[in-house]
Amino acid sequence: MATQQEILNQLRDWMEELFEIDPAKVQMEAHLYNDLDIDSIDAVDLIVKIRALTGQQIKPEDFKSVRTIADVVVVIEKMQIN
C-alpha cells in the first residue's frame, strides 16, 4: 500500500505527463479546477490513471466530492484498502 507521499509523487508525475503542470504546483492543498485548471474532461484522464494504478473502478460518488489534490489522495488510499 502506497503512502500519502508516494501517492502525491505519483500524482505529480501524472499531472506533468497528462497536463504539462509543473510538479511543484501539485501540492495537497491545490484545488484541481481553480489552481491547476483541471476540467471535467481532464478528470476523466486522471480517473483512468487511478484505475490503472489501483486495478479498481472509481465509484462516481467517491470522485464527485473531489476538489483538491488531498481529496484525490484520500480516494486512492480508500481504494487501496478495498
C-alpha positions as CSV (number, residue, x, y, z in Angstrom):
1,M,0.0,0.0,0.0
2,A,1.4,3.4,-1.0
3,T,1.9,6.2,1.5
4,Q,0.3,9.6,1.1
5,Q,3.7,10.9,-0.1
6,E,4.1,8.2,-2.7
7,I,0.6,8.9,-4.0
8,L,1.3,12.6,-4.1
9,N,4.5,11.9,-6.0
10,Q,2.6,9.7,-8.5
11,L,0.0,12.5,-8.9
12,R,2.8,15.0,-9.6
13,D,4.1,12.7,-12.4
14,W,0.7,12.2,-13.9
15,M,-0.1,15.9,-13.8
16,E,3.1,16.7,-15.6
17,E,2.7,13.9,-18.1
18,L,-1.0,14.4,-18.9
19,F,-1.5,18.2,-18.5
20,E,2.0,19.7,-18.5
21,I,1.5,21.0,-15.0
22,D,4.7,21.9,-13.1
23,P,5.1,19.2,-10.4
24,A,5.9,22.0,-7.8
25,K,2.3,23.3,-8.2
26,V,0.8,19.9,-7.3
27,Q,0.5,20.4,-3.5
28,M,-2.0,18.7,-1.2
29,E,-4.0,22.0,-0.8
30,A,-4.0,22.7,-4.6
31,H,-7.6,23.0,-6.0
32,L,-7.9,20.9,-9.1
33,Y,-10.1,23.4,-11.0
34,N,-9.0,26.8,-9.6
35,D,-5.3,26.2,-9.1
36,L,-4.4,23.5,-11.7
37,D,-7.0,24.2,-14.4
38,I,-8.2,20.6,-14.4
39,D,-11.6,20.4,-16.0
40,S,-14.1,17.5,-16.2
41,I,-12.6,16.0,-19.3
42,D,-9.1,16.1,-17.7
43,A,-10.6,14.5,-14.6
44,V,-11.6,11.5,-16.8
45,D,-8.0,11.1,-17.9
46,L,-6.9,11.2,-14.2
47,I,-9.5,8.6,-13.3
48,V,-8.2,6.3,-16.0
49,K,-4.7,6.6,-14.5
50,I,-6.0,5.9,-11.0
51,R,-7.8,2.8,-12.2
52,A,-4.6,1.6,-13.8
53,L,-2.7,2.2,-10.5
54,T,-5.3,0.5,-8.2
55,G,-6.8,-2.0,-10.6
56,Q,-10.2,-0.8,-9.4
57,Q,-13.0,1.2,-10.9
58,I,-13.6,4.5,-9.1
59,K,-17.1,4.8,-7.7
60,P,-18.7,8.1,-9.1
61,E,-19.8,9.1,-5.6
62,D,-16.2,8.8,-4.4
63,F,-14.9,11.2,-7.0
64,K,-17.9,13.6,-7.0
65,S,-16.7,15.4,-3.9
66,V,-13.0,15.6,-5.1
67,R,-11.9,19.2,-5.2
68,T,-8.2,19.2,-4.1
69,I,-5.1,17.0,-4.6
70,A,-5.6,15.9,-1.0
71,D,-9.1,14.7,-1.9
72,V,-7.6,12.6,-4.7
73,V,-5.0,11.1,-2.3
74,V,-7.8,10.1,0.1
75,V,-9.8,8.4,-2.7
76,I,-6.7,6.4,-3.8
77,E,-6.0,5.5,-0.2
78,K,-9.5,4.2,0.2
79,M,-9.3,2.2,-3.0
80,Q,-6.1,0.5,-1.8
81,I,-7.8,-0.7,1.4
82,N,-10.7,-2.3,-0.5
